[in-house]
Amino acid sequence: EAAKKAGGPIMVTFSRGGGQFIAGKAADNTDDAACIAGSVAGALHVRAVAKLYGVPVILHSDHCQKSWLPWFDGMIKASEEYFEKNGEPLFSSHMLDLSEEPLEENIAICKKYLERMAKVNLLLEMELGVTGGEEDGVDNSNVDSSRLYTQPEEVWEVYQALSSVPNGNFTVAAAFGNVHGVYAPGNVSLKPEILHNTQKFIKEKLGCATDKPVFFVFHGGSGSSTEDIQYAIKAGVIKMNIDTDTQWAFWDGMNKYQKKNVDYLQAQIGNPQGPEKPNKKYYDPRMALRSGEEAMAARLVKAMQDLNCIDRL
């Protein structure tokens, strides 16, 4: 809806917990079966309805740590099967977060997966350093602050390994002080100049003409200033995560609906219009959910403005 209004592409991302929620919390989740089934079902749903909006949609999956690799494998398998039938993958890209592992292991596993993903035109997003805070079961609230900032040499190691994969496409979520969630001013110290310095470092290593040889991802973008966002874009950021802000926007829309119609939401029958008046059209869950959708779409349009994604089609 936001993309249709703003005239730009949109990314729909599935987290592991989100996939399980779609399948149903009571579903058997042995070996991440429910997480896989829900994510795949969600991707198929998006493909079925996206054409009705007339905008390109990128299907992505969020943080996958080492212990969650069965979920990752299940989604790739679904894309491989879809590719055999349709000539393109079910998803567009996947995010592999092995930032808690040693750098060498992180790179080796990412390269192994990219070799597999490249065969069906899937892009890999990998993470370096750590995004602070907590998101969908990943808690880095107490991590050493030094791990919130990636070094250019680390990105160079990743670039060398992943760029060697034939047909491999990848992005790097390099930490520059990013934190999941929204915090009071002064509690988060973003240093997007790290990205600028890294681009310069790798350009010199490659001896290439382009000033932005690396495609970066901005994690923990919620609550960031427009200035920080624009500065990060100039450093080669092509994707920004704003889950916390969109969650709040959705809830805020629902909350406002409840407050506006509170007198109609106290009982099935009886409201200011009369003691026998029915309230079904007010407590229909779709009414509150629609208010959430409208508020979230408005927040996404604001994000698209910040990210230069207006009228891109």
GULO-32008 format. One line per 8 residues: number of its first residue (from 1); their letters; for each residue x, y, z of C-alpha. Coordinates in steps of 0.05 Angstrom, whole numbers. Last residue first. Layout:
N
NUM> A> X Y Z | ...
//
This chain:
313
313> LRDICNLD> 181 69 -217 | 225 110 -171 | 170 159 -152 | 193 164 -79 | 250 118 -57 | 300 170 -34 | 311 136 33 | 282 190 77
305> QMAKVLRA> 221 196 32 | 213 120 32 | 216 122 108 | 159 173 109 | 119 129 62 | 132 71 110 | 105 111 168 | 41 125 129
297> AMAEEGSR> 34 51 112 | 42 34 185 | -14 81 205 | -61 54 151 | -46 -18 170 | -58 -5 243 | -125 27 228 | -141 -34 186
289> LAMRPDYY> -123 -79 244 | -173 -43 288 | -229 -52 238 | -208 -123 218 | -217 -146 289 | -293 -135 284 | -304 -99 350 | -334 -37 317
281> KKNPKEPG> -379 -71 265 | -405 -117 318 | -428 -62 366 | -503 -76 368 | -552 -23 393 | -598 -47 448 | -577 2 502 | -578 61 453
273> QPNGIQAQ> -535 107 411 | -482 115 466 | -470 40 463 | -504 -26 481 | -494 -96 454 | -430 -135 444 | -399 -101 504 | -346 -49 521
265> LYDVNKKQ> -320 -34 451 | -371 18 428 | -355 68 482 | -280 60 467 | -288 79 394 | -236 135 388 | -192 104 442 | -193 36 408
257> YKNMGDWF> -178 65 339 | -121 106 368 | -92 42 398 | -96 6 331 | -59 61 295 | -7 66 351 | 4 -10 347 | 19 -7 272
249> AWQTDTDI> 63 55 279 | 101 22 337 | 115 -40 297 | 137 3 238 | 186 42 282 | 215 -21 313 | 223 -56 245 | 262 0 212
241> NMKIVGAK> 316 -37 173 | 354 2 120 | 375 -21 51 | 421 9 -3 | 475 39 41 | 533 62 -3 | 566 116 38 | 520 170 11
233> IAYQIDET> 463 129 38 | 495 131 107 | 497 207 104 | 423 209 84 | 404 164 142 | 446 202 193 | 415 269 170 | 345 241 171
225> SSGSGGHF> 356 224 243 | 352 152 267 | 294 129 310 | 289 61 276 | 350 47 231 | 373 -13 272 | 410 -45 214 | 436 -3 156
217> VFFVPKDT> 458 -48 98 | 519 -35 55 | 533 -50 -19 | 609 -47 -27 | 648 -19 -87 | 624 52 -72 | 672 104 -100 | 674 69 -168
209> ACGLKEKI> 738 74 -209 | 773 12 -182 | 843 4 -154 | 816 -55 -115 | 853 -42 -50 | 844 34 -57 | 770 25 -69 | 768 -21 -8
201> FKQTNHLI> 796 32 38 | 753 88 9 | 691 46 18 | 712 29 89 | 723 102 107 | 654 121 82 | 623 63 121 | 660 83 185
193> EPKLSVNG> 636 154 174 | 567 125 192 | 586 131 266 | 522 123 305 | 527 135 380 | 463 111 414 | 445 132 485 | 451 207 472
185> PAYVGHVN> 378 217 451 | 331 167 485 | 328 98 454 | 290 64 398 | 299 -10 382 | 356 -49 351 | 423 -14 358 | 472 8 305
177> GFAAAVTF> 540 35 326 | 573 28 258 | 561 -46 247 | 571 -72 176 | 510 -104 145 | 544 -126 81 | 508 -140 16 | 516 -198 -31
169> NGNPVSSL> 508 -222 -103 | 545 -284 -127 | 544 -300 -201 | 610 -337 -192 | 634 -332 -120 | 700 -293 -115 | 663 -231 -93 | 645 -268 -29
161> AQYVEWVE> 716 -281 -5 | 750 -216 -24 | 691 -174 0 | 689 -209 67 | 763 -198 80 | 755 -126 59 | 697 -116 107 | 742 -140 164
153> EPQTYLRS> 799 -93 143 | 751 -34 143 | 735 -45 218 | 665 -56 244 | 637 -18 304 | 586 -46 352 | 637 -98 375 | 674 -44 414
145> SDVNSNDV> 611 -32 456 | 618 -101 489 | 550 -134 485 | 500 -125 541 | 437 -113 500 | 455 -163 446 | 391 -204 452 | 367 -242 390
137> GDEEGGTV> 296 -268 403 | 260 -224 353 | 303 -162 363 | 343 -139 424 | 393 -83 432 | 460 -77 397 | 476 -95 324 | 540 -134 326
129> GLEMELLL> 601 -133 281 | 596 -160 211 | 530 -184 182 | 515 -219 117 | 461 -206 65 | 459 -259 11 | 425 -249 -56 | 389 -308 -89
121> NVKAMREL> 398 -319 -164 | 384 -394 -163 | 456 -418 -172 | 481 -359 -131 | 446 -387 -69 | 490 -449 -66 | 556 -412 -73 | 528 -358 -27
113> YKKCIAIN> 516 -411 26 | 588 -435 27 | 613 -364 25 | 571 -345 85 | 596 -406 123 | 669 -388 109 | 661 -314 124 | 629 -325 192
105> EELPEESL> 679 -380 209 | 738 -334 194 | 706 -276 232 | 695 -318 295 | 620 -328 309 | 574 -277 341 | 568 -240 275 | 538 -301 242
97> DLMHSSFL> 476 -265 218 | 454 -293 151 | 402 -249 116 | 365 -278 56 | 347 -251 -12 | 296 -250 -68 | 250 -305 -43 | 214 -355 -87
89> PEGNKEFY> 274 -360 -134 | 268 -349 -210 | 262 -395 -270 | 190 -414 -253 | 189 -489 -241 | 261 -504 -223 | 267 -437 -188 | 208 -453 -142
81> EESAKIMG> 243 -517 -120 | 308 -478 -107 | 270 -423 -71 | 236 -474 -25 | 303 -506 -11 | 331 -438 7 | 274 -427 56 | 286 -494 89
73> DFWPLWSK> 361 -484 94 | 351 -417 130 | 302 -448 180 | 351 -506 192 | 405 -452 202 | 374 -425 266 | 431 -445 313 | 480 -405 270
65> QCHDSHLI> 441 -340 272 | 389 -320 221 | 370 -247 221 | 315 -228 172 | 286 -259 109 | 273 -221 44 | 221 -217 -11 | 232 -156 -55
57> VPVGYLKA> 167 -128 -83 | 160 -90 -149 | 97 -47 -152 | 31 -56 -190 | -12 -66 -128 | -51 -125 -154 | 14 -158 -177 | 36 -160 -104
49> VARVHLAG> -24 -204 -85 | -1 -275 -105 | 73 -261 -94 | 60 -236 -24 | 19 -298 -8 | 74 -344 -34 | 125 -308 10 | 79 -314 70
41> AVSGAICA> 69 -388 59 | 144 -398 54 | 156 -360 118 | 100 -397 154 | 124 -466 131 | 197 -452 149 | 182 -426 219 | 132 -482 229
33> ADDTNDAA> 182 -536 210 | 239 -504 251 | 269 -573 264 | 207 -591 304 | 160 -532 302 | 94 -569 308 | 40 -516 301 | 11 -485 365
25> KGAIFQGG> 43 -417 352 | 9 -414 284 | 40 -418 215 | 42 -342 209 | 70 -336 280 | 125 -386 263 | 145 -345 203 | 145 -282 244
17> GRSFTVMI> 191 -315 295 | 240 -333 241 | 235 -263 212 | 201 -249 145 | 216 -186 107 | 174 -150 55 | 215 -99 15 | 181 -44 -25
9> PGGAKKAA> 192 -11 -93 | 171 61 -106 | 112 101 -129 | 94 131 -62 | 21 110 -58 | 33 41 -88 | 95 31 -45 | 56 48 18
1> E> 0 0 0
//
